[in-house]
Amino acid sequence: MVHKIMVITVKKISFKQIDIFINFQHKLYKNNPYWVPPLKSELKKTLSDKNPYWKHSKKQFFAAYNQNNEIVGIIAGIIDYNYIDFQNERIGFFGYFETVDDVSVAKELFKSVRIWLSENKINKMMGPMNPSTNDEVGFLYEGFDSSPKLLMPYTHKYYLNLAEKCGLKKIKELYAYNIPVALDDRMPRLTKALKIVQKRNPNITIKAFNKKNFKKELEDIIDVYNSAWEKNWGFVPWTREEFEAIANDLVDLADPNIIMLAYDGDKAIGMLIAVPDYNYVFKKMNGSLFPAGIFKFLYYKNKIKDLRLMIMGVRKEYRKKGIEAYMALEALINSVKGGYQNCELSWILDDNIMTQRTAEMMSGKIYKKYAVYGD
């Protein structure tokens, strides 16, 4: 539906008015069967200064109003100084973009962020980042007929057209693979590969995450993460405080049997982190934990059948040794034991051929694509 809006006014919004963001988002997706309402309390925590991300970043929220003083769009301008320093690219982000299907609204929203970035001496923009490249990234580009997995975005299809009409260009595609969870005809091939890996690398072992050793194994994960990813597109290392905050949020949701750590002797060299798809639960809670949401959470959390494989990586000097496949096999076996049926591997860069091949080896197929737009 096209909204004929003649006059658009964009206003800066403070965090005290953040409910404007949240309520508009719920209104815009009210009749969409695939959108998953984020937990309002978690979204507020992400956007508040309590989130350690904002210690090295800054933000400004904007809301667009029509001539009847009705809200018709929202957006945030974001500057991540750690990203700028690590990638050596002076660029800002737009995030949390939501709007009615009207190009005049979109133009005013993007214009407001550009002006704010320019005031901070930044003249390039890309997004959406909600709020960073380590969080929800991109507009949904393909795969509108199913709900997103945990910490993946779902956006209206018309955003793609609006972005292009506003002069933004698609600068990157991100892929999500659907991988069946079953002990099927992949097993002989994977087992054969595993035996080769074990023969060539007898000191390499794979083990599941142990919550009792949370602090020690978290140190191993941080060490591998910040050394294995290097300067891939969009990558910026988490600070220790960020990583610990995320880990503390996810540890109670995690299934430790599908988090794998690879070691060469005592040295951590790789990791695979998959989590149950709690979006299945959050969708039924409609964004609220109380009063009834907590009971829905407790009831539905044991009925989750899907996973999201969020992170898989190996130190550079240990690549092309089959260690990714070794971890994937162990995770697959444990996933079957846990009663899971499907796993999404996301997101994968469009030029990350090695990980794409690993996904294909596991019978994975691309079923969603996301696009990042910018200058």
N, C-alpha and C positions, 0 to 999 in steps of 0.2 A: 504494500500500500504506500502510495506517495503522499506525503504530507505537504500541502502548499503553505509554506511559511514565508511571510513577506519580511518580517523584521526579526532579526536575531540579536540578542544581547548576551555577551559572555561575561560572567562574573567569576572572580577568584573565590575559592571556597576554602575555608580553614578546616583543620581536622575536627574541630568541634561541630562542624556541619556535615561530617562524613556520612551520616545517615542518608543525606541527599543522594550520594553515590549509590549506596546499597539499595535504597528503595526504588530508584529509577531502573537499576539493573533488573530487579525482580519484576517491575512493571513491563519492561521491554520484552522479557522472555516468558511472560506469564502463560502464554498458550503454546509454547514450544515444548514438545514431549521429550526432547533430547538434552536440553540444557540442565545442568546440575547446579542448584543453588549452593554457593559456598557457605560454610558456616559463618554467620555474621560476626561472631565473636573472634574467629580466627582471622577474618579479613581485616577487622579493626586492629587486631594485634599486629598484622603485617604492615599496615599503613601508619601505625603509631610510632613515636620516637623510641618506644621500648624495643623495637626491632633493631638489632645491632647493624643491620644493613645501612641504616640512616646515619651511622657514625661517619661513613665515608661517602654519603650521597645526600642529595637534597631533592625536594619535591615541591610541586605546586599543583593544586587541584583546580579545575575549572568546570563550570556548568553553564550550558547554553539555555536561554529562555526565549520563548516566542513572545509576540506582542500581547498575549493574554497572561503573561507571567507564568506559563507552564514550562516545566523543564522538558527539554527535547534532546539533550545530549550531555555527555560528560567526557572528560579526558584529564590526564595528569601529565605534567612535564616532569622529567626525571633526569638528574645528572649523577652518574656514578663515577666518581673521581678515581676509584681503583681500576675501573674498566679503562678509563682514558689513559692512565699511567701504564697499565699492563699491555694494552693493545697498541699504545702509542698512536691513538686516533682520537682527535678532539671532536666527539660526537655526543649528542644528548639523545634521550629516549622520549617517546610518547608511550603512554600506557593507559590501561583501563578505559579504552575508547569504546563508548557505546552511544548510539544515536538512532533516531528515527531515520527512515530512508529518504533523506533530503540532502542534496549536495551542498546547499547553502549553509546548513548546520555544520556539516563536516568541515567545510572550508573555514568557517569561523573558529571551530575548535582547534584545527591544526594551526591556524594563524596565531591563535593565542599562545600556543606552546612555542611556536617559532619566535615570537616576540620575547617571551620569557627566557628562552635559551639565549637569544641574542643579547639580552641584558646581562647575561652571565658569560658573555664572550664566547658563545658556541653557536656556530652557523650551519651545522649539519644535524640531521635528525633521522632516527629510524625507530621502528617498533612494529607492533606493540610489545612492550616488556612489562610484565606485571609482577613485581616492579623491575626485575633484573633478568639478565640472561641465564641466571641459575634458577629462575622461577618459570611461570607460565609465559610462553613466547609465541608470538605470531597470531595471525588471523587463520582460522580454519579455511583451507583452500579446496580440499576434497574430503568427502566422507561425512556429509551432513546428516546421514540417515542412522546415526547411532550416537550414544552418549560418549563423552570423553572419559578417559581413565583418570585416576587420581593425579592432581596437579597438572593436568593438561587443559587447554582452553577449548571452549565452544563459542563460536561467534556467528553472527548472521552472515549469510552468503552475500548480501548486498554490500557489505563493507568492502569487498574486493573492488567493486565498481566505483564506490565512493572514493576509495584511496587513489585509484588511477585518475579519476576525474579531478582530484585535488592536486595532481601533478606528482604523486609518489610513484615510485617504481618498485617492482618486486626485486629484491636484492638477494634473497636466499630462500630455498625450500628446505623444509624439515619433514622427515618421513616417520610414520608410525607403522610398525610391522605387527601383524597378528600371527602368533605362533601357537599351534595346538599343543596342549599339554597331554601327552600320552606316551606310553612305552610301545611304540609302533615300529615300522620298518626303518626308522632312523637309527635304532639302537645298534644294530650290527656295525654300521658305518662309524658311528660315534665311539663305540667300544673299541673298534680297530684303531681309530685315531688316538684314543686314550692310551692304548698299549704302546703305541709308538712314542707318544709324549713321555710316558713313564720310563721307557727304556732309554731314551736319549737324555732325560733329565731326572735321574733317580732321586735327587734331593728335593724335588718339588712336590709339595703336598697341598691338598685342598681341604679346608675344613669349614664347617658352618659356624656362623656367628654365635658367640656364647655371651648371653646377657650378664652372666656372673662375672665375666671379665670385661665389662662394658668399657671402662676407662682405658684399659690397655689396648683393646681391639679398636676402639675409636681412634686412638693415636695412630694405629697402623693404617686405618682407612684415610685419615687426613693426610698422612705422609704419602700414600700411594696416589690419592686424588690430585694433590697439588704438584706431583712430579710426573704423572702419567699423561696429563692432558695438554701440557705445553701451550703454544699459542694457536690452538684451533680457533676457527671462526667463532666469535662470540664468547669464548671462554675467558673467565676471570676467576682466579682462585678465591675461594671463600676465606674470610678471616677465621681464625680459630674460634672467636666468639660466635660468629655466624654458624659455623659448622656444629658447634656444641649445641646451640639453640635449636637448630633443625633436628639434630640427632635426638635431643631430649623430647622434642615434639613427636618424632616418629617411632621412638623405641617401643612405646606401648602399643602402637599399631602394627609393628613389624612382626613378621613370622621369621624367627631366627634361622629356621631350617632352609630358607631360600635366600639367605645372604651368605655369600661365599667369599672366603679370603684365601688367596694363594700365597704360599711361602716357599722360599728357597732357603732351606734350613730354618733359621729364626728370622730371616729378612722378609718382610711383607713385600710382595711384588705385584699383586693384582687383586682385584675385587669385583664382585658382581652383587649388586643390590637390587633385589626385587621386593615389592611390597604388595599386600592384598589390595584390591581395588575398592577402597572405602567409598568411592563415589557411588557405588551401588547402595550404600547405606545413607550417605548424605542426601541423595536424591529423594529419599523417602522422608527425610527430616525437614525438608523445605527451608534450610538455612538456620533453623533454630534448635538449640540444645534443650531448652526448657520451654514449657513444662513437660510436653510429651516426647520431645526429641530424644531425651536420654533413654527412654524405654524402647523407642524404635532402634536406637543405636545398639543397645544390648541384645535386642531380639534378632536383628538382621546381620550383625557382624559375623556370626558363625555360618551364615548362608552365602558368603562371598565365594564365587567360583572363578573369578578372573584375577590376574596379576598384572602389575606393571613393572617391567624391568627398566629401572631408571638409570642405572649406572653400570657400565662394564668397561674395565680398562686394565691395562698391564703396563708396567714400566717399559720405557722405550727399549732398553737393552734386552728385554725378555719377549719382545714381540716376534711373531712369525714362528713360534715354537709350539703352537697348539694349546696354549694355556687358556685362552678364551673358551675354546671348545671343551676343555677339561672342566672348567668351572660350570659351563652351561649344562654339561651332562649331569654333573652332581646336582645342580639346581633342578634340572628336569626330573630326575629320579625322586627327589624330595617333594617336588610339586605334585607329582602323581600321588605320592603317599598322603599328602595333605588334602587331596580331593579337589584340587584346582583343575580347570578344564581348558582355559585359554590364557595366553600371556601377551601383553603388548610390550614390544621393545620400542622405546621412544625417549627423546627424539633423536633421529639420526640425520646428520648433515647430508645434503644431496651429493657431496663429493667424497664422503667417507666410504670408499669402496670396500675397505677391509671389513668394517662392521656390517655393511650390507651383505657381504658374502657369508659372514657368520650367521646372519639372520636367515639367509636363503638355505644354508646348510641345515638349519633347524626347521626347515619347511615353512619359514615365515614369508608372508606376502604383505606388500604395502596395502593398507586399507584406509589410511588417512594421510593427508598432506597438510602442512601449515606453511604460510608464507610470511616473511618479514619484508616490510616495505620501508623505503627511505629515499634519501637523496642520491 
